[in-house]
Amino acid sequence: MNKRWTIRETPDGQTVTHLSGVLNIDPVLGTLLAHRGIKTYDEARDFFRPDPLHLHDPFLMQDMEKAILRIEKAIADNQKILIYGDYDVDGTTAVALVFSFFSSIYPNIDYYIPDRYKEGYGISTQGIDFAVENGFSLIIALDCGIKSIDKINYANERAVDFIICDHHTVGSEIPAAVAVLDPKRPDCGYPYKELSGCGIGLKLVQAYCEKNDLPFEQVSQYFDLACVSIACDIVPVTGENRVLAYHGLHKINTDPSIGIKKLIEVSGRPAPYTISDVVFLLGPRINAAGRIDDARHAVQLLLAETEEDAQVKGEIINTHNSERKGHDKTITEQALSLIDGDDALIARKSTVVFNEDWHKGVIGIVASRLTEKYYRPTVVLTRSNGHVAGSARSVLGYDLYEALCGCSDLLIQFGGHKYAAGLTMHPENVEKFSQRFEEVVSTTITDEQLIQQIQIDAELRLEQIESKFFRVLNQFAPFGPENMSPVFLSREVYLNGGAGLVGENHLRMSIMQKGSASFECIAFSHGEYLDKIKKDVPFDICYSIEENVWKERRSIQLNIKGIRVGNGE
C-alpha cells in the first residue's frame, strides 16, 4: 500500500530559536518541542522532568466532593461497597486499583466485572441485581456508566447509589447518580480532559487520601496500573497522562506489583519496557481473560499478594492469550477471504463483514487488522445473545463515532471513541446497516483520509544524529498518542555495504549520507525494496531513531517507516 509522506508545518521560528538557545540543543529538537506546544524553558523543564507535583487537584473535578462524602458515609455506616468495572484493560486495571486501595482501609467491599458475552459492555441490569441481592448499597462504576441513564434509574429504584467514574464522551443527559466524575462533562472545569478510566479511579483515590490526610505513597503505589491503562486505552500521552505514564513505566521497570511482574515473566520479554511493549505484551494478556473466559482472572492477577497466587493466575491468562491468538488468526484469515473474493466489497470506502460463528472476544482485534490491510473505517460483526454485536475501528482523522450516529436508528446501542467503538443491532438490520454505514462514510470521508499517512516531524541530516542529540531525544519518551516517537526525513542516503532480508519480509541494511557516519537500519515489511535499492544510487527514507541492544552491545538504529527510490516509488 502506497503511503502519503506529509511533513508537519514548521513552527514559529522565534520559538524554535529561543528553545534551541536556552536549552543548548539542536534546532530540530527545538522544533519537536514547539510542535508539542512548548514555548519556554520552564515548560520544557516540566516536559522533560514530569513530576507528580504536576498532577491537578482532584477536587477540581465536578462532583468529586460528592463522591468522597458518599464513600465516607458508606464507611462510617458500614455499608457494603461494590467496585464495578468493564472487562477490558482500562476497566480491569481501574477495578484493581480502586478495590486494592479501599479494601486496604475498609473490609466491607467487593468487586464485580460484567460477563462480556452474557451482559455486554458497561453497567448491566444483572450487575445491579447482584448488588441488591447481596446487600450492596453503593456501587463505584469505573470506565463505564456515562450513558447508562436507564440503568442508573433502575438502581435508584432499588436503593442502590452509584458513583460513576468515566472518561467517555457524554451524551445529552447526565445519569442521575450520586456523583458523576467525567472530565468531558460540559460543566466540568477540570484542567485535563484525557484521563483513562483507570486515571479517573486514581483521582478518586487521590481525593480520598487528600481529604483524609493519607500519605501520597498510597496513590503513587498504583502508578504502574495507571500506566498500563494509559498505554492500552490509547489515550494521549500528554499532561497528567504523561506524568502517570512516565512514573508508572519507571515502576513497571524497577518495582512492579506482583501481578504485573508475573505478566512480564509470562510474556517472555524481560524489562525494561516501553509504552509500546506494554501495549503489545501486557495488554493482550490482560484482555484475553475477558475475551476467552472471565475478566476476574485479570483482576485477581493484578491484586495478587503472593508469588504463588500470581503464578496460578499468570499461567491461566497466558493460556487464554494463546487461545485468543488462535481465534484471531483464523477469523482474520476468514474475513480477508470474504473481502478478497468480493469486488463490490473491495470497491467500498468502508468495510463491514459479518459471520455469526466468529468469536466475539476477538472481533475488535480483527477489525484493527482489516483496517491496517485496507485502510478504511471497518466494522466486524458476529452473533451474540440473540443480537448481532460489532467492533469498529477507524483511520487517522475520521470520526467513527459520528459515523455511527448516522446509523443510530438501526442500532440497539453503541458507544466508544473517534477511532474505536462497539455496537449492537437486531440481526435483520445487518444488511441495512452495512449499506447505511457505507453511505455515511462515502459522503463524509476525504480521499486523503483513505491513504495511510506517514507524518514526518522534521528533516534531518544523518550527521546530526550524535550522542547528545540521541540522549535529549530519549527524554521525549514515553511516547504515545499526541507525543509519538518523532519521524524524520533524510534525503539522498546510500547503502553502505549490503542489504538483506530478515524474517519473512523485513529489510536490514547499513546506510550513510555524505559527511555522516554509517547507521544500521531495520525496515519492517519492506522486503520488496531489496531489489530496488542499488549501491551508489541515492534514495530517501523516513524513520524513527531507537536504541538497539544485541548481546549487551548498545547502538543507535534507524527504524525505517518509508523508502523512496528514484521517482518516488
C-alpha positions in Angstrom: 0.0 0.0 0.0 1.4 3.4 -1.0 1.6 5.9 1.8 1.5 9.7 1.9 4.5 11.4 3.3 3.5 14.6 4.9 5.9 17.0 6.7 4.5 18.9 9.6 4.2 22.6 9.3 7.3 24.4 10.5 6.6 26.0 13.9 7.3 29.6 14.7 11.0 30.3 14.1 11.5 32.6 17.0 10.2 29.9 19.4 12.5 27.3 17.9 15.5 29.7 18.1 14.7 30.6 21.7 14.3 26.9 22.8 17.4 25.8 21.0 19.4 28.6 22.6 18.1 28.5 26.1 18.4 24.6 26.2 21.5 24.4 24.2 20.1 21.8 21.8 19.9 21.1 18.1 17.2 23.3 16.4 15.5 20.1 15.2 14.9 19.2 18.9 13.6 22.7 19.4 11.2 22.1 16.5 9.9 19.0 18.2 9.3 20.8 21.4 7.5 23.6 19.6 5.3 21.0 17.9 4.2 19.9 21.3 3.1 23.4 22.3 6.2 24.2 24.4 7.5 27.7 24.2 9.5 28.5 27.3 12.4 27.0 29.4 10.0 26.2 32.3 7.6 24.4 30.0 10.5 22.4 28.5 11.8 21.6 32.0 8.3 20.3 33.1 8.1 18.2 29.9 11.5 16.6 30.3 11.0 16.1 34.1 7.4 15.0 34.7 6.7 15.4 38.4 3.8 14.0 40.4 3.5 17.6 41.9 2.2 18.5 38.4 -0.9 16.4 39.0 -4.0 18.6 39.3 -6.1 19.0 42.4 -8.7 16.1 42.2 -11.4 18.3 43.7 -11.4 20.5 40.6 -13.3 17.6 39.0 -17.1 18.2 39.1 -18.8 16.0 41.7 -15.6 14.9 43.4 -16.6 16.3 46.8 -20.0 14.5 46.5 -18.2 11.2 45.6 -15.9 11.4 48.6 -18.7 12.3 51.0 -20.7 9.4 49.8 -17.8 7.0 50.3 -17.1 8.3 53.7 -20.7 7.9 54.7 -20.7 4.3 53.4 -17.6 3.6 55.5 -19.0 5.3 58.6 -22.3 3.4 58.4 -20.6 0.1 57.5 -22.5 -0.1 54.1 -21.4 -2.7 51.5 -19.5 -1.1 48.6 -19.2 -2.8 45.2 -16.4 -1.8 42.8 -17.8 -2.3 39.2 -15.7 -2.1 36.1 -15.5 -3.0 32.4 -13.8 -6.2 31.3 -11.0 -4.6 29.1 -7.6 -3.4 30.2 -8.8 0.0 31.3 -11.7 -1.4 33.3 -9.8 -4.2 35.0 -6.8 -2.1 36.0 -9.3 0.5 37.3 -11.1 -2.1 39.4 -7.8 -3.5 40.7 -6.6 0.0 41.7 -9.7 1.2 43.4 -10.5 -2.1 45.1 -7.0 -2.5 46.3 -6.9 0.9 47.9 -10.3 0.9 49.6 -10.1 -2.8 50.7 -6.9 -1.9 52.5 -8.8 0.6 54.7 -12.3 -0.9 54.7 -13.3 -4.6 54.8 -16.9 -4.5 53.6 -16.2 -4.3 50.0 -16.1 -6.5 46.8 -15.8 -6.1 43.1 -17.8 -7.1 40.0 -16.8 -7.5 36.3 -19.7 -8.0 33.9 -19.6 -11.0 31.6 -18.6 -9.9 28.1 -21.0 -12.3 26.4 -24.0 -12.5 28.8 -24.1 -8.9 30.0 -22.1 -6.9 27.4 -20.3 -3.6 27.9 -21.0 -1.2 30.7 -23.4 -1.3 33.6 -25.9 -4.2 33.4 -29.2 -5.0 35.0 -27.6 -8.3 36.2 -24.9 -6.3 38.0 -27.4 -4.1 39.7 -29.5 -7.2 40.7 -26.3 -8.8 42.1 -25.8 -5.7 44.3 -29.4 -5.7 45.5 -29.4 -9.5 46.3 -26.1 -9.2 48.2 -26.9 -6.1 50.2 -24.6 -3.6 48.4 -25.9 0.0 48.8 -23.1 1.8 46.9 -21.6 0.9 43.5 -18.5 2.7 42.2 -18.5 2.2 38.5 -15.2 2.6 36.6 -14.6 3.1 32.9 -18.3 3.0 32.2 -21.7 4.5 33.1 -21.8 7.9 31.5 -24.6 6.9 29.2 -26.3 4.4 31.5 -29.4 6.6 32.1 -31.9 3.8 32.4 -29.6 1.5 34.4 -28.9 4.2 37.0 -32.7 4.9 37.2 -33.2 1.2 37.7 -30.6 1.2 40.5 -32.1 4.3 42.2 -35.5 2.5 42.3 -33.8 -0.3 44.2 -32.0 2.0 46.7 -28.5 1.4 45.2 -26.4 4.5 44.9 -23.9 5.0 42.1 -20.6 6.9 41.8 -19.7 7.0 38.1 -16.0 7.3 37.2 -15.9 7.5 33.4 -13.9 9.2 30.6 -16.1 8.5 27.6 -18.0 11.2 25.6 -21.0 12.5 27.5 -24.5 12.1 25.9 -27.3 14.7 26.0 -28.2 13.7 29.6 -26.1 13.0 32.7 -27.1 9.9 34.7 -28.9 10.5 38.0 -26.1 9.1 40.1 -24.9 10.4 43.4 -21.7 11.7 41.7 -20.6 11.6 38.1 -16.9 12.0 37.6 -16.1 12.6 33.9 -13.8 15.5 32.8 -15.7 15.5 29.5 -18.8 16.7 31.2 -19.7 20.2 29.7 -20.0 21.6 33.2 -16.7 20.1 34.5 -13.8 22.6 34.8 -11.1 20.0 35.4 -8.0 21.2 33.5 -7.1 17.9 31.8 -9.8 16.1 29.8 -8.0 13.0 28.5 -7.5 10.7 31.6 -8.2 7.0 31.1 -10.9 5.3 33.1 -8.3 4.0 35.5 -6.9 7.5 35.7 -10.3 8.7 36.9 -10.2 5.9 39.6 -6.7 7.2 40.6 -8.1 10.7 41.0 -10.8 9.3 43.3 -8.2 7.6 45.4 -6.0 10.8 45.4 -9.0 12.9 46.5 -9.8 10.4 49.4 -6.2 10.5 50.5 -6.0 14.3 50.5 -9.3 14.6 52.4 -8.2 12.1 55.0 -4.6 13.1 55.4 -3.2 9.8 54.0 0.3 9.8 52.5 0.8 10.3 48.7 2.5 6.9 48.6 -1.0 5.5 48.9 -1.6 7.0 45.5 1.8 6.6 43.8 1.9 2.9 44.5 -0.7 2.5 41.7 1.1 4.4 39.0 2.1 1.1 37.3 -1.6 0.2 36.9 -2.4 3.7 35.6 0.4 3.4 33.1 -0.9 0.1 31.7 -4.4 1.6 31.3 -3.0 4.8 29.5 -0.9 2.7 27.1 -3.6 0.1 26.3 -6.6 2.5 26.1 -4.6 4.6 23.6 -5.3 8.0 25.3 -3.0 11.0 24.7 0.4 10.8 26.5 0.2 14.5 27.4 -0.4 16.5 30.6 -1.3 14.3 33.6 -1.2 11.2 31.5 2.4 11.9 30.7 3.3 12.3 34.4 1.5 9.0 35.2 2.9 7.1 32.2 6.5 8.4 33.0 6.5 7.3 36.6 4.3 4.3 36.0 6.7 3.0 33.4 9.6 3.5 35.9 7.7 1.5 38.5 7.0 -1.3 35.9 10.7 -1.5 35.1 12.1 -1.2 38.6 9.4 -2.1 41.2 6.3 -3.6 39.6 3.4 -5.0 41.6 3.5 -8.8 42.0 0.8 -9.2 39.3 2.5 -7.0 36.7 5.8 -8.7 37.5 4.2 -12.0 36.7 2.7 -10.7 33.5 6.2 -9.6 32.4 7.6 -13.0 33.2 4.9 -14.9 31.2 5.3 -12.6 28.2 8.8 -13.9 27.8 10.3 -10.5 27.4 12.3 -9.0 30.3 12.2 -5.4 31.3 12.9 -2.6 30.6 9.6 -1.9 28.8 8.4 1.0 26.7 4.8 2.1 26.3 4.7 0.1 23.1 5.9 -3.0 25.0 3.1 -2.6 27.5 0.5 -2.3 24.6 1.7 -5.4 22.7 2.9 -7.7 25.5 0.9 -6.9 28.7 -2.3 -5.5 27.3 -3.3 -8.5 25.2 -2.8 -10.9 28.1 -5.0 -8.8 30.4 -7.6 -8.5 27.7 -7.5 -12.3 27.0 -9.0 -13.1 30.3 -12.3 -11.5 29.5 -12.2 -12.4 25.8 -11.8 -16.1 26.4 -13.1 -16.8 29.9 -13.6 -14.4 32.8 -12.1 -11.0 33.3 -12.0 -11.6 37.0 -8.9 -13.7 36.4 -7.1 -10.5 35.2 -8.2 -8.5 38.3 -7.2 -11.4 40.6 -3.7 -11.4 39.0 -3.4 -7.6 39.4 -4.4 -7.9 43.0 -2.1 -10.9 43.8 -0.3 -10.5 47.1 1.9 -13.7 46.8 4.1 -15.2 44.1 2.0 -18.4 44.3 -1.3 -16.6 43.6 0.3 -14.7 40.8 1.8 -17.8 39.2 -1.5 -19.6 39.0 -3.4 -16.6 37.5 -0.5 -15.7 35.2 -0.5 -19.2 33.7 -4.3 -19.1 33.2 -4.1 -15.7 31.5 -1.2 -16.7 29.3 -3.1 -19.9 28.2 -6.1 -17.7 27.4 -3.9 -15.4 25.4 -2.6 -18.3 23.3 -6.2 -19.4 22.6 -7.0 -15.8 21.7 -4.2 -15.7 19.2 -5.6 -18.8 17.5 -9.1 -17.3 17.2 -7.6 -14.1 16.0 -5.6 -15.8 13.2 -8.4 -17.9 12.0 -11.1 -15.2 11.9 -8.7 -12.7 10.3 -8.0 -15.1 7.5 -11.7 -15.8 7.0 -12.5 -12.1 7.0 -9.7 -11.3 4.5 -11.1 -14.1 2.3 -14.6 -12.7 2.4 -13.3 -9.3 1.2 -10.8 -10.5 -1.4 -13.5 -12.6 -3.0 -16.0 -9.8 -3.4 -15.2 -7.0 -5.9 -18.1 -4.9 -4.5 -16.6 -5.0 -1.0 -13.1 -4.1 -2.3 -14.5 -1.1 -4.1 -16.2 0.4 -1.0 -14.9 3.2 1.2 -15.8 1.2 4.3 -15.6 -2.4 5.4 -18.5 -4.3 7.1 -18.2 -8.1 7.5 -20.4 -10.5 9.3 -20.2 -14.1 10.4 -22.4 -15.5 13.1 -19.9 -18.0 14.2 -17.0 -15.7 14.9 -15.7 -15.4 18.4 -17.0 -12.1 19.9 -13.9 -11.8 22.1 -11.5 -11.1 19.2 -13.6 -9.2 16.6 -12.1 -5.9 17.8 -8.6 -7.2 17.1 -9.8 -8.5 13.7 -11.3 -5.1 12.9 -7.9 -3.5 13.7 -6.1 -5.9 11.3 -8.6 -5.3 8.5 -8.2 -1.5 9.0 -4.4 -2.0 8.7 -4.8 -4.0 5.5 -7.4 -2.0 3.6 -7.1 1.4 5.5 -10.7 2.4 5.7 -13.4 2.5 8.5 -14.2 -1.1 9.5 -16.9 -2.9 11.4 -16.7 -6.7 12.2 -20.0 -8.3 13.3 -21.0 -11.6 14.9 -23.9 -13.2 16.7 -24.2 -12.7 20.5 -27.1 -13.5 22.8 -29.7 -13.3 20.0 -28.4 -10.0 18.7 -25.5 -9.0 16.4 -22.6 -7.4 18.2 -19.8 -5.5 16.5 -16.5 -3.8 16.9 -15.5 -0.8 14.8 -12.1 0.8 14.0 -11.3 3.9 12.1 -8.5 5.6 10.1 -6.5 8.7 11.0 -8.6 11.8 11.1 -12.0 10.2 10.6 -14.6 10.3 13.4 -16.1 6.8 13.6 -18.4 7.7 16.5 -20.0 10.4 14.4 -20.5 7.9 11.5 -22.3 5.5 13.8 -24.5 8.4 15.0 -25.7 8.5 11.4 -26.7 4.9 11.7 -28.2 5.1 15.2 -31.8 4.2 14.2 -30.5 0.8 13.1 -28.7 0.1 16.3 -29.8 -1.1 19.7 -26.9 0.7 21.3 -23.4 1.9 20.5 -20.6 3.8 22.2 -16.9 4.5 22.1 -14.4 7.0 20.7 -13.4 8.7 17.5 -11.2 5.7 16.4 -12.8 2.7 18.2 -16.4 1.8 19.1 -18.7 -1.1 19.9 -22.3 -1.6 18.7 -25.3 -3.9 18.9 -28.1 -4.4 16.5 -31.0 -6.8 15.6 -30.0 -9.5 13.1 -32.4 -8.2 10.5 -30.6 -4.9 10.4 -27.2 -6.2 9.3 -27.6 -5.6 5.6 -29.3 -2.2 6.1 -26.5 -1.2 8.5 -23.8 -2.2 6.0 -25.4 -0.1 3.3 -26.1 2.9 5.6 -22.6 2.9 7.1 -21.1 2.9 3.6 -23.3 5.8 2.6 -22.3 7.8 5.7 -18.6 7.1 5.2 -18.7 7.8 1.5 -20.2 11.2 2.0 -18.0 12.3 4.9 -14.6 10.9 4.4 -12.0 12.5 2.1 -9.8 10.7 -0.4 -6.7 11.7 1.5 -8.1 10.1 4.7 -8.2 6.8 2.8 -4.5 6.8 2.1 -2.3 5.9 5.0 -0.1 8.7 6.1 3.4 8.9 7.4 3.6 12.2 9.3 7.2 13.5 9.3 8.2 15.8 12.1 11.3 17.3 10.6 14.0 16.9 8.0 17.4 15.7 9.4 20.8 15.1 8.2 22.3 11.9 9.5 25.4 13.7 10.8 23.1 15.5 13.3 22.4 12.2 15.0 25.1 12.1 17.6 25.2 11.1 21.3 23.8 14.3 22.8 21.0 14.5 20.2 20.0 10.9 20.9 20.2 11.5 24.7 17.9 14.5 24.5 15.5 12.7 22.1 15.1 9.9 24.5 13.8 12.4 27.1 10.7 12.9 24.8 9.6 9.5 25.9 7.3 7.9 27.0 5.8 8.0 23.5 2.1 7.6 22.6 -0.8 9.5 21.0 -0.1 13.2 20.7 3.5 12.5 21.7 4.5 9.9 19.2 8.1 8.9 18.6 9.4 11.6 16.2 9.7 10.6 12.5 12.5 12.2 10.5 13.2 12.5 6.8 16.7 12.1 5.3 17.3 12.6 1.6 19.8 11.1 -0.7 21.2 8.3 1.6 23.2 5.5 0.2 23.8 1.8 1.0 27.0 1.3 2.9 27.6 -2.3 2.4 24.9 -4.9 1.7 21.2 -5.2 2.4 19.3 -8.4 3.2 16.1 -9.9 4.4 15.3 -10.8 8.0 12.4 -12.9 8.9 9.6 -13.1 6.3 9.7 -9.7 4.8 11.9 -7.3 6.8 14.8 -5.4 5.3 18.0 -4.9 7.2 20.8 -2.6 5.8 23.5 -0.2 6.6 23.3 3.3 5.2 25.1 6.6 5.2 24.8 10.1 3.9 27.6 12.4 2.5 29.5 13.5 5.6 27.9 11.1 8.0 28.8 8.0 9.9 27.2 4.7 8.9 23.8 3.7 10.6 22.3 0.3 10.9 18.6 0.2 9.8 15.6 -2.1 10.1 12.6 -1.7 7.8 9.8 -3.9 8.8 7.6 -5.3 6.0 9.7 -3.5 3.4 11.3 -6.6 1.8 10.1 -5.7 -1.7 12.7 -2.9 -1.7 15.6 -5.3 -1.6 15.8 -5.4 -5.4 15.0 -1.7 -5.8 17.9 -0.3 -3.7 21.2 -0.3 -5.7 24.6 0.6 -4.4 25.7 4.2 -5.2 22.1 5.1 -6.1 20.6 7.6 -3.7 17.2 7.2 -2.0 15.1 8.9 0.6 14.0 7.5 4.0 11.7 8.4 6.8 12.4 6.8 10.1 12.4 7.0 13.9 15.6 6.7 15.9 15.9 4.0 18.6 18.4 2.1 20.6 19.2 -1.5 19.5 20.5 -3.9 22.2 22.2 -7.0 21.0 24.2 -9.2 23.4 24.7 -6.3 25.7 26.0 -4.1 22.9 24.0 -0.9 22.5 23.9 1.1 19.3 21.7 3.6 17.5 19.4 2.1 15.0 17.1 3.7 12.4 13.6 2.1 12.3 12.6 2.9 8.7 8.9 3.7 8.1 9.1 4.5 4.4 11.6 4.3 1.4 11.5 6.3 -1.8 13.8 5.4 -4.7 14.2 7.5 -7.9 10.8 8.9 -8.9 9.2 8.2 -5.6 8.4 4.5 -5.9 
